[in-house]
């Protein structure tokens, strides 16, 4: 009988616990279920966002590779253009320098030619004068001096 009282006592204790704890335990399990459900929903949402971000990043990465290739092509094109421009400018400048050098050479050649002619003419005149003086007699010299003197006196 003693065990029967223990069993009844235990049943009453469980009944009282059940009566007082039934609502809080239900609330606890409902809130726990809704918390877990909310956490699962938030995790799914975060997963979906991460997945879409990953896809967007991969798409951008592919776009960046294309953009890099495009920029590389543009840089190469600009480099070739500038190189061609510099080469063209250098050729133009070189051609101008060659023309200028030819003009200077021609000018100097003409100048030397004129100087040579003047030198040759002076030498020829001197030689002619010396020959005339040698071949001329005293009377011819006197006559020449008299003519020169008259011309100087008259102001010529």
C-alpha positions as CSV (number, residue, x, y, z in Angstrom):
1,X,0.0,0.0,0.0
2,X,2.7,2.3,0.7
3,X,3.8,1.9,-2.9
4,X,0.3,2.7,-4.0
5,X,0.4,6.0,-2.1
6,X,3.7,6.8,-3.8
7,X,2.2,6.1,-7.2
8,X,-0.9,8.2,-6.4
9,X,1.3,10.9,-5.0
10,X,3.4,10.8,-8.1
11,X,0.3,10.8,-10.4
12,X,-1.0,13.9,-8.5
13,X,2.3,15.6,-8.8
14,X,2.5,14.9,-12.5
15,X,-1.1,16.1,-12.9
16,X,-0.4,19.4,-11.1
17,X,2.8,19.8,-13.1
18,X,0.8,19.1,-16.3
19,X,-1.9,21.6,-15.3
20,X,0.5,24.4,-14.5
21,X,3.2,23.8,-17.0
22,X,1.1,22.7,-20.0
23,X,0.6,26.3,-21.4
24,X,4.2,27.5,-20.9
25,X,5.7,24.3,-22.4
26,X,3.4,24.6,-25.4
27,X,4.4,28.3,-25.8
28,X,8.0,27.3,-25.4
29,X,7.8,24.6,-28.1
30,X,5.7,26.8,-30.4
31,X,8.2,29.6,-30.1
32,X,11.0,27.2,-30.5
33,X,9.4,25.8,-33.6
34,X,8.7,29.2,-35.0
35,X,12.3,30.4,-34.1
36,X,13.7,27.3,-35.8
37,X,11.4,27.9,-38.8
38,X,12.4,31.6,-38.9
39,X,16.0,30.6,-38.7
40,X,15.6,28.1,-41.5
41,X,13.8,30.7,-43.6
42,X,16.5,33.3,-42.9
43,X,19.2,30.7,-43.7
44,X,17.5,29.9,-47.0
45,X,17.1,33.6,-47.8
46,X,20.8,34.2,-47.0
47,X,21.8,31.1,-49.0
48,X,19.7,32.4,-52.0
49,X,21.3,35.9,-51.7
50,X,24.8,34.4,-51.5
51,X,24.0,32.2,-54.5
52,X,22.8,35.1,-56.5
53,X,25.8,37.2,-55.4
54,X,28.1,34.4,-56.5
55,X,26.4,34.2,-59.9
56,X,26.6,38.0,-60.3
57,X,30.3,37.9,-59.3
58,X,31.0,35.2,-61.8
59,X,29.2,37.1,-64.5
60,X,31.2,40.2,-63.6
61,X,34.4,38.2,-63.6
62,X,33.7,37.0,-67.1
63,X,32.8,40.6,-68.1
64,X,36.0,41.8,-66.6
65,X,38.1,39.4,-68.6
66,X,36.3,40.6,-71.7
67,X,36.8,44.2,-70.7
68,X,40.5,43.6,-70.0
69,X,40.9,42.0,-73.4
70,X,39.1,44.9,-75.0
71,X,41.2,47.5,-73.1
72,X,44.4,45.6,-74.1
73,X,43.3,45.8,-77.7
74,X,42.6,49.5,-77.4
75,X,46.0,50.1,-75.8
76,X,47.8,48.1,-78.5
77,X,45.9,50.0,-81.2
78,X,46.8,53.4,-79.6
79,X,50.4,52.3,-79.2
80,X,50.7,51.3,-82.8
81,X,49.0,54.6,-83.8
82,X,51.4,56.6,-81.7
83,X,54.4,54.6,-82.9
84,X,53.4,55.2,-86.6
85,X,52.8,58.9,-85.8
86,X,56.3,59.1,-84.3
87,X,57.9,57.3,-87.1
88,X,56.1,59.5,-89.6
89,X,57.2,62.6,-87.8
90,X,60.8,61.3,-87.7
91,X,60.7,60.5,-91.4
92,X,59.3,63.9,-92.2
93,X,61.9,65.6,-90.0
94,X,64.7,63.4,-91.6
95,X,63.5,64.3,-95.1
96,X,63.4,68.0,-94.2
97,X,66.9,67.7,-92.8
98,X,68.2,66.0,-96.0
99,X,66.6,68.7,-98.1
100,X,68.1,71.5,-96.0
101,X,71.5,69.8,-96.1
102,X,71.2,69.5,-99.9
103,X,70.3,73.2,-100.1
104,X,73.2,74.2,-97.9
105,X,75.6,72.0,-100.0
106,X,74.3,73.6,-103.2
107,X,74.6,77.1,-101.8
108,X,78.1,76.4,-100.5
109,X,79.1,74.8,-103.9
110,X,77.8,77.9,-105.7
111,X,79.6,80.2,-103.3
112,X,82.9,78.3,-103.7
113,X,82.3,78.3,-107.5
114,X,81.9,82.1,-107.5
115,X,84.9,82.5,-105.2
116,X,87.0,80.3,-107.5
117,X,85.9,82.4,-110.5
118,X,86.8,85.6,-108.7
119,X,90.1,84.2,-107.7
120,X,90.8,82.9,-111.3
121,X,89.8,86.3,-112.7
122,X,92.0,88.2,-110.3
123,X,94.9,85.9,-111.1
124,X,94.3,86.3,-114.8
125,X,94.2,90.1,-114.5
126,X,97.4,90.1,-112.5
127,X,99.2,87.8,-114.9
128,X,97.9,89.9,-117.8
129,X,99.1,93.1,-116.1
130,X,102.5,91.6,-115.4
131,X,102.9,90.5,-119.0
132,X,101.8,93.8,-120.3
133,X,104.2,95.6,-118.1
134,X,107.0,93.3,-119.2
135,X,106.2,93.7,-122.9
136,X,105.4,97.3,-122.8
137,X,108.1,99.8,-123.6
138,X,108.9,103.0,-121.7
139,X,106.9,105.2,-124.0
140,X,103.7,103.0,-123.6
141,X,104.1,103.1,-119.9
142,X,104.4,106.8,-119.8
143,X,101.4,107.2,-122.0
144,X,99.4,104.8,-119.8
145,X,100.4,106.8,-116.7
146,X,99.4,110.1,-118.3
147,X,96.0,108.7,-119.2
148,X,95.5,107.4,-115.7
149,X,96.5,110.7,-114.2
150,X,94.1,112.7,-116.4
151,X,91.2,110.3,-115.4
152,X,92.0,110.7,-111.7
153,X,92.2,114.5,-112.0
154,X,89.0,114.7,-113.9
155,X,87.2,112.8,-111.1
156,X,86.4,109.5,-112.7
